[in-house]
Amino acid sequence: MPEAEFQVPLAFDYFATFLWALSGAIVGMHKRYDFAGVLVIALLSSTGGSLIRDGIFLQRTPPVLGDGWYIPLILAATAVVGLFRRRISRMPLVDQVINVIDAIGVPVFAVVGMQLSLRAGIPLPGVVLVGVVNGFGGGLLRDVVVGDTPAALKPGQFAVSALIFSSILFLILIRGLGVAKQFAPWPAILLVFLIRTLSMQ
């Protein structure tokens, strides 16, 4: 019987997708894009990491195409921003919630990408690469498309470095120390969360 792997609760997956789509739609709104442009940025922001992971690295069907809830959630986030853009732009709580989800969601989905890579037999350096891309791909695509410097690469964020170290830590725990796959991600997730939270201060 195969060992149980770390699983992302579906409710968290949907919630993170909605909030990342919301953040992308807000960026598109600030750039004064029309509805279609805002929707594209929301789509890239929320699913870009998995699209790169599955479409390029693992060559499998991305979740956004295999689950009927993702696109409606992204459309809903885009519509919310279109209807309430003035209120949303004045609500710092929205940014804070998105930052917290980002600090948790990035390492969580990086672990998902690494598990899929290990299952596909990708060598360990490639596993780390897929994990980092899975975690930050959406934000990187969003910022590149709108012509901004990717937020994850700005000085003082330590975001990419933290995720690389935590990805290596995850592999050491499961491959070097034999920690169970459903428990090994938590130290790596906590490491990224603490570094990201401290860098927001």
N, C-alpha and C positions, 0 to 999 in steps of 0.2 A: 504494500500500500504506500503511495507516494506521500512524502511529508507535506503537511498543510503549509500554505504560503500566506503571506500577509495580504489581507483583503481590504480594499477601500469600501466603507459603507456606501451604498448607492445614494442614500440621501445626501451625504457629504459631497459625493461626486457631482450630483445635480446642483447643489447649493454653490459649490465652488465654480462650476461652469457658469451659472447665472451671474455670480458676482464678477468673475473675470470678463464675461461678456458686457456687463454693466460698465466696468472700468474701461474697456475698449470703446464702447459706445460714447462714453464721456469724452475720451480723447478725440474721437471722430467729430463729436459735436463742437469741441473747442476749435477744431480745424475748419469748421463751417462746411463740412461735407453734407451732401444730401442724404436722404434716408438710405439709399442703396450703399453709399460710401460708408456711412456709419455702421450699417449691418455687416459689411465686409470686415471692417476693423474689429467689430465685436466678435465675429466668427474667428478671425485670426488670433485674437487675444485669448479666447476661451478654449480653442481646440488646436491651435497651431503646433503645440508640442507633440500631441498624439498624431497629428497629420504627418509631421516630419518623421516621427518614430516609425509609424506603421507604413506610410507610403514610400519612404526612402530606405530606411534601415532594415525593417523586418518584413516588408512586403506582405502585409495583411490588411484586412478591412478595418479602417479606423472606427472607433466607437460612434463617432458622429454620424456615420452611415449605417451602422448596425443597430442603433437604438433610436426609436422614434421620438424620444423625449428631448434630445439635445437641441435640435434645430428650433422647435417651439420655444424652448427656454431662451435661446439666443434671440429669437424674434421678440419675445416678451421683454427681455432686457433692453433691446433697442427701442421698443415702443415706449417703455417706461421713461427712458432718457428723453425721447422725443416729446412726450407729454408733460414731463415735469422737470425739464432741463434747468430752468431758473432756480427752482427749489433745491434740486440735487447739487447744483454748483455751489450753493451756499451752505451745504450741510457737511461740516467736517467729519461727522460720525460715519458717513458713507466711505470716505477715504480711510478712516481708521479700521472699519470692518474689512475693507478690501485688503489693507496692509496685513491684518492678522491672518486672513484666509491665505494670503500670499505666503506668509511666513510658515504656515502649516502645510498648505497645499503643494508648494514647490517640492519640498523633500518627499512628501507622501507620493506624489506622482512620479518623482524620480525613482523611488523604490519600485513602483509598478513597472516602469520601463526597464529597470535592471533585471527584475525577475523574468520578464518576457525575453530579454536578451540572453540570460543564462539558459532559459528553456530552449532557445533557438541555437545554442551552442556557440555563441559569439565569444571570442577571447576576452579576458578580463579588462584590458584597456578599452576595448570597444564597448564593453558593458557600462563602464563609467561614462564614456562619451554619450551613449544613448540615454543614460539617466539624467545627465546634465541638460541635454537637448529636450528631453521629455519635461523636465522641470521648468526650463526658461524659454523654450522655443516659442510659445505663444507671445510672451512679452517682447521678445527680440523681433519677431516678425511684425508685430504691431508697431513698434517704434521705428523700425527700418522703413516700413511702408509709408508712414506719415512723415518721414524725414527728420526724426529726432534721434539723438544719441540714446541707445538702449539704456533704460534705467538701471538694469542689472550691472552695467559696465561703468557707471559713474563712480568717481572717487568717493571713498568713505562708506560704500555700501557693503563691500566684502561678500556680496551675494554669491557670485560664481565660485570664488575661492572656498567659501563655506560649504557649498554643495559638492564641490570636488572632494574635499576632505571627508565629508559625511558619507559620500558614495564609497570612498576607499574604506572607511570605517565599517560600513555595512558588509563589504566583501570580506574584510578581515574577520569579522564576527562569524559569518556563515561558513567561509572556506578555511580560515586559519584556526578558529577557536571552536567551530562546530556548534555555534548557537543556533537554536531552532529558527527557521525562516519567519515564523509568525512573530517572534520576539526581537530578532536582530534589528529590524528597522527602527525601533523606538529610540535607542541612543542616537542614531544618525539624524532622525527627525528632530529630536530635542536639541541637538547641537546647532542645526540650522536655525531653528526657531529662536534660540537664545541669541545667536549672533545677529540675526535679522532684527530682533526686537531691540537689542542694545544699539544697533546702528540707526534705528529710527528716533532715538532720543535726541 
